[in-house]
Amino acid sequence: MNLKMLSRVCAAAVVVIVLFSCMAAFQVRQNEMVVLTLFGKPVRVIQQPGLYVKWPWPIESVNRLDARLNFYEIRLSEALTKDKRNIIAPVFVVWRIEDPLKFLEAMGSIENASSKLDSLVSSAKNAVLGRYEFGQLVSVNPDDVKIAEIEQKIADSAAPQARASFGIRIEQVGIKRLTLPEVNTSYVFERMRAERAQFAESYRAEGRQQADRINAETDAEKTVLLADAKKDAEETRGKAEADAAHIYAAAHSQYPELYTFLRGLETLKKIIDSNTTLVLDANSPPFDLLKSSGLNPAPAVQPQVPAPQTPPPAP
């Protein structure tokens, strides 16, 4: 009986020890941090993974918090730019728990942090967007867009209060997209058309300037080419006229009558055409060439009139 009772006691002790170990030991994973509370009061923060012991519940309680990055999208709301344009800019926040003890006291859980971050980041977003004009959010010129600068300023504005009040470190704030209320859509389209028209007019002016330059260069080159061609033509014409003068001089000295005849024909070709009517002395040169012979005219033939016949005498 004693041995039997002893074995029962040992078994019960082992069970109690196992239960106590299960209730007193706990594990901290790589992706979490733990805050131990003694009767609801935080007493210890554990951020390194491993196996730890505590007093059994309800003396000490384990509050597990996610140590990884958390992502949250801020609710949609309208914001006013510096030039009084309403926009809707959905914003996301990437954050992690920096001070577990302060986070547990201020938030209690990850779910409760959403509403706090929503109001904090929304206020920072509205304040920052109010210092920028609409053209710095939407523009065809990439140098005018300040989206990255606006995101950084929203994060810098919300981060100190999030760290001091909630134990949260904001890693990044980003603008997902830009949308406009319906009343502003027409204004944006008109502005985009005006910007496109301005760029188009700039390109047209540049094209006209290049066309004028090309035309000026072409005209100058054409003038030079025409001058050179005219010079060559004058030189050729002068040479030809000199050769012709030598030929005419030689012909005049050797065949004066032939020379006079040819010159007369050339003169007639230049001053007479099919519609020319001249009343001139045919004997004066060079019109004497129009006669049947250039020498003495042929004598006129006198017509012969028959003599009248005498009737025969009557019988």
C-alpha positions in Angstrom: 0.0 0.0 0.0 2.8 2.4 0.9 4.4 1.8 -2.5 1.1 2.2 -4.3 0.4 5.4 -2.5 3.9 6.7 -3.1 3.6 6.0 -6.8 0.3 7.9 -6.9 1.8 10.8 -5.1 4.8 10.9 -7.5 2.5 10.7 -10.5 0.4 13.6 -9.1 3.6 15.6 -8.4 4.8 15.0 -11.9 1.4 16.1 -13.3 1.5 19.2 -11.1 5.1 20.0 -12.2 4.1 19.6 -15.9 1.1 21.7 -15.5 3.1 24.3 -13.6 5.8 24.2 -16.3 3.2 24.7 -19.0 1.6 27.6 -17.1 5.0 29.2 -16.1 7.0 28.7 -19.3 6.3 30.6 -22.6 8.0 31.1 -25.9 8.7 34.4 -27.7 8.8 34.0 -31.4 11.1 35.8 -33.9 8.3 38.0 -35.2 6.8 39.2 -31.9 7.5 41.0 -28.7 6.0 40.3 -25.3 4.9 42.5 -22.4 4.4 40.7 -19.1 1.8 42.2 -16.7 1.6 41.5 -13.0 -2.1 41.7 -12.0 -2.6 43.9 -15.0 0.4 46.2 -14.5 3.2 46.0 -17.0 6.4 44.8 -15.4 8.7 43.5 -18.1 9.2 43.8 -21.9 10.8 40.9 -23.9 11.9 41.6 -27.5 14.4 38.8 -28.0 13.1 35.4 -29.2 13.5 32.4 -26.8 12.0 30.4 -24.0 11.1 32.3 -20.8 9.3 31.6 -17.5 6.7 33.6 -15.5 4.4 33.2 -12.7 1.3 31.3 -13.7 -1.9 33.0 -14.6 -3.6 35.1 -13.2 -0.5 36.3 -11.4 1.4 37.2 -14.6 -0.1 37.5 -18.1 1.6 37.4 -21.5 0.6 40.1 -24.0 2.0 39.3 -27.4 2.5 42.1 -30.0 3.5 41.8 -33.6 7.0 43.0 -34.2 6.7 43.0 -38.0 5.8 45.9 -40.3 2.1 46.8 -40.3 0.2 48.3 -43.2 -2.8 50.5 -42.9 -4.8 52.5 -45.5 -6.2 55.8 -44.3 -9.9 56.4 -45.0 -10.8 58.5 -48.0 -11.3 62.2 -47.4 -11.1 65.4 -49.3 -8.2 67.8 -48.9 -7.7 71.4 -50.0 -4.6 72.5 -51.9 -3.0 75.9 -51.6 -4.8 77.2 -54.7 -8.2 76.1 -53.3 -8.6 72.9 -55.3 -10.3 69.9 -53.7 -8.6 66.6 -54.1 -9.0 63.1 -52.8 -5.7 61.5 -51.9 -5.9 58.0 -50.4 -2.8 57.5 -48.2 -1.2 54.3 -46.8 1.0 54.0 -43.7 3.7 51.5 -43.0 4.5 51.3 -39.3 5.9 49.1 -36.5 5.8 49.1 -32.8 8.9 50.8 -31.3 7.9 51.0 -27.6 5.9 47.9 -26.7 5.1 49.2 -23.2 3.8 52.6 -24.3 1.9 51.0 -27.2 0.2 48.5 -24.8 -0.8 51.3 -22.5 -2.0 53.7 -25.3 -3.5 51.2 -27.8 -4.0 47.9 -26.1 -3.9 46.0 -29.4 -3.0 46.3 -33.1 -6.7 46.8 -34.0 -7.1 49.8 -31.8 -4.1 51.5 -33.4 -5.9 51.9 -36.7 -8.3 54.6 -35.6 -5.5 56.5 -33.9 -3.3 56.4 -36.9 -6.2 57.4 -39.2 -6.9 60.7 -37.4 -3.2 61.5 -36.9 -2.1 60.9 -40.5 -5.2 62.5 -42.0 -4.5 65.7 -40.1 -0.9 65.7 -41.2 -1.9 65.0 -44.8 -4.4 67.9 -44.9 -1.9 70.3 -43.3 0.9 69.4 -45.8 -1.3 69.4 -48.9 -2.5 72.9 -47.9 1.0 74.2 -48.5 1.2 72.9 -52.1 -0.6 73.9 -55.3 -2.5 71.6 -57.5 0.1 71.9 -60.3 2.7 70.3 -57.9 0.5 67.2 -57.7 -0.5 66.8 -61.4 1.6 68.2 -64.2 3.0 67.1 -67.6 6.4 68.4 -66.5 8.0 65.8 -64.1 10.2 68.5 -62.4 7.0 70.3 -61.1 5.6 67.2 -59.4 6.4 67.1 -55.7 4.6 63.8 -54.7 7.7 62.3 -53.0 8.4 65.5 -51.1 4.8 65.7 -49.9 4.8 62.0 -48.7 8.0 62.6 -46.8 6.6 65.7 -45.1 3.5 63.9 -44.1 5.6 61.2 -42.5 7.8 63.7 -40.8 4.8 65.6 -39.5 3.0 62.5 -38.0 6.0 60.6 -36.8 6.9 62.6 -33.6 3.5 62.4 -32.1 3.0 58.7 -33.1 6.3 57.9 -31.3 5.6 60.0 -28.2 2.0 59.2 -27.7 1.6 55.6 -29.1 5.0 54.1 -29.2 4.8 53.7 -32.9 7.5 54.3 -35.5 6.1 55.4 -38.9 8.4 53.9 -41.6 6.7 55.3 -44.7 3.7 57.3 -45.8 2.6 57.0 -49.5 -0.1 58.5 -51.7 -1.7 55.6 -53.6 -3.5 57.8 -56.2 -5.1 61.1 -56.8 -8.7 61.5 -57.6 -10.8 64.6 -58.0 -14.4 65.5 -57.1 -16.7 65.7 -60.1 -16.8 69.5 -59.8 -13.0 69.7 -60.4 -12.8 67.3 -63.3 -13.7 69.8 -66.0 -11.2 72.3 -64.6 -8.4 69.7 -64.7 -9.2 68.8 -68.3 -9.2 72.4 -69.3 -5.9 73.0 -67.7 -4.4 69.9 -69.3 -5.6 71.1 -72.7 -4.1 74.5 -72.1 -0.8 73.0 -71.1 -0.8 70.8 -74.2 -1.7 73.8 -76.4 1.2 75.7 -74.9 3.6 72.9 -75.7 2.2 72.6 -79.2 2.6 76.3 -79.8 6.2 76.1 -78.5 7.0 73.3 -80.9 5.3 75.2 -83.8 7.3 78.3 -83.0 10.5 76.3 -83.0 9.5 74.7 -86.3 8.8 78.1 -87.9 12.1 79.3 -86.6 14.0 76.3 -88.1 12.0 76.7 -91.4 12.9 80.4 -91.6 16.6 79.5 -91.0 16.5 76.8 -93.6 14.7 79.1 -96.1 17.3 81.8 -95.5 20.2 79.4 -96.0 18.5 78.0 -99.2 17.9 81.5 -100.6 21.6 82.5 -99.9 22.8 79.3 -101.5 20.4 79.8 -104.5 21.7 83.4 -104.9 25.3 82.2 -105.0 24.5 79.4 -107.5 22.5 81.8 -109.7 25.4 84.4 -109.6 27.9 81.7 -110.5 25.6 80.4 -113.3 25.1 83.9 -114.6 28.8 84.6 -114.5 29.5 81.3 -116.5 26.7 82.2 -118.9 28.1 85.7 -119.5 31.6 84.3 -120.0 30.3 81.7 -122.5 28.1 84.3 -124.2 31.0 86.7 -124.5 33.3 84.0 -125.8 30.6 83.0 -128.4 30.1 86.5 -129.5 33.8 87.0 -129.8 34.1 83.9 -131.9 31.1 85.0 -134.0 32.6 88.5 -134.5 35.8 86.8 -135.7 33.8 84.6 -138.1 31.8 87.5 -139.4 34.9 89.6 -139.8 36.6 86.8 -141.8 33.4 86.3 -143.9 33.1 90.1 -144.6 36.7 90.3 -145.7 36.5 87.3 -148.0 32.9 87.4 -149.2 31.5 90.8 -148.7 28.3 90.2 -150.8 27.5 86.9 -149.0 28.1 88.6 -145.7 25.7 91.5 -146.7 23.1 88.9 -147.9 23.3 86.8 -144.6 23.1 89.9 -142.4 20.1 91.1 -144.3 18.3 87.8 -143.8 19.0 87.9 -140.1 17.6 91.4 -139.9 14.5 90.3 -141.6 14.0 87.4 -139.2 14.2 89.7 -136.2 11.9 92.5 -137.4 9.3 90.6 -139.5 6.9 87.9 -138.5 3.6 86.5 -139.8 1.6 89.5 -138.5 3.8 92.2 -139.8 2.6 94.6 -142.5 5.2 96.9 -144.1 4.8 99.5 -146.7 8.4 100.3 -147.8 10.4 100.8 -150.9 11.3 97.4 -152.1 14.5 98.6 -153.6 16.0 99.7 -150.2 18.0 97.0 -148.4 17.3 94.7 -146.9 13.8 94.5 -148.3 15.2 94.3 -151.8 15.8 90.6 -151.0 12.1 90.0 -151.0 12.0 90.6 -154.7 12.4 87.7 -157.1 16.0 88.5 -157.6 18.4 90.4 -155.6 19.9 91.9 -158.8 18.1 94.0 -161.4 14.3 93.4 -161.7 13.0 91.6 -164.7 11.6 93.9 -167.5 7.9 94.1 -167.6 6.2 92.3 -170.5 4.0 94.5 -172.6 0.8 92.9 -173.7 0.1 92.8 -177.4 -3.2 94.2 -178.6 -4.5 92.7 -182.0 -5.2 95.2 -184.8 -8.8 95.7 -185.8 -10.0 93.8 -188.9 -11.6 95.7 -191.9 -14.9 94.2 -193.0 -14.9 93.0 -196.7 -16.7 95.2 -199.2 -20.2 94.5 -200.1 -20.8 92.9 -203.5 
